[in-house]
Amino acid sequence: MSVGDGALAPPRVGAVTDFPVGFVEAGSAFASRRVRDAEVMTVRGVLELEDRGPFEHHDHDAGVSYWMWQGLLRGDGWTATWHGTRPLTGPVELTGYFTSALNVDNPGRVRGRITRVRIISEAYRPVDDSWEVIGGAPAHYRDVQRAPHFHGDDVTVTADGMGYRDTAILIDLDLDDVAPPPVRPRVVPGHVSVAGDSTVWVSDTELPVVARIDTRANDAVEYVLPGLPADFRRVYATPTGCWATEPRAVYRITAGEGAYRVADVGAAIAAVSGETLLAHHATRGWTLYEPDRPPLPVDLPDSETIGFPGVDRHTGDFVLLSRAGSTQLRLVRVSTSGEVSVGPVLEQLGRHAWPALAGTPLRILYGRGQAAIVNDDLTLGPADRLPKEPITGGGVDDDVWIETFRARRDSDDLATQWWPLPPPDDLNTTLPREPRLTILDAATLTPHVSWSVDKPRSVAADGPNVWICDRKRLFRAHRHSSAQPTPIDVSAMITESIPPATGGARADE
């Protein structure tokens, strides 16, 4: 189970859990070589094939390609996503193993009470100054009441000189000893955005619904989008309203009016500057959207965009990172009126670009925790290095937010181990192994505030308030307080609902 990746909270015996799940057939292309006999089982269920057809899977190790079908396997009290090299449907009997799905939007789910938690450890042997895994050696299973959030890289040495490293978690579930799931809230927060100092926009994780929260009145208005349920719907607040993007469409919402669809092609990535949205579609490329003009296609270099665009808050221009070939990385500037300028090749980025463009001055955060200021000519200033490498991050007003994981030992330096918090006076204090969300000053990269937050999906701010969405809940924190963020019940705040607009032509017609 991928606890550290956020698909499942740390399992605890006696707790009720609900998480996405997949079923992998033994011997299939997706089967892990590290799966043990204790994890393999034969199950019966009903398989429903997806109607979108197969996709071509490339096995680079074997140098072959073949078609893969997808479906939903339904069993007694569970559903699981399935992939196979031949189509199946109806009642089936399959041998394989269950795995937690990293994609939290996965339709396969299971809900039950945890009756047993086991930590799986693999055998290692000493080699020079390190350790290497012993292929084919039996795994070690130990029972615990609660699994840790992260495994870490420590090796436990036994009396015979062998080493064991924790690699996975195996849980047993009772699917009958659970009450029915609670009724779904009216809005399950999936993404948050803020423009101004009193209006917060929140999208639902699945339903075509967006809520506008008035923080002064402490109430919310619900907008219904004229579309279908969709995963990965994001909102981009503007001074007068909000853009909503999803894989199938782009929508515009003006505060106090209905929502309408402006494009029948969706957007995988986007950014907003003022009222202008820059959005990218896999087949249509980049497009600029404004409330009162038709969509404007943008002619960008024929290259792959890496990460989400940032916004130069001094000029209002969009800035994005593009890659041509395998190593040529450049910054590209796009004005809100569509002018494009391309910067030089950035050799210093190398091939390990984890890009986040955020903050004022605009910075790019990339591989191994490095950060550099973006110059006006799209070159980079000298790189600074953060004490910890971020897992993800983005912009929050003029600042930068990052998520880091607390490992047991990041370095031999005590300050680095505890960063972004100051080290304690008592050197024997146990280092909490937890994910941290930290807001950094973009100019100096010093931490403003840090909280224990798991898997933030989006972060926004309106003055002193920081809004955090973790895919199921919305939280509010104070920019200058280390007190833990407070969950916000968006559904309870809704006092009015505005139906989708029916008049007016779509801007892409």
Summary of the structure (lengths in Angstrom):
residues: 509
radius of gyration: 24.4
end to end distance: 47.0
largest distance: 77.3
contacts: 1553
relative contact order: 0.10
helix: 4%
strand: 49%
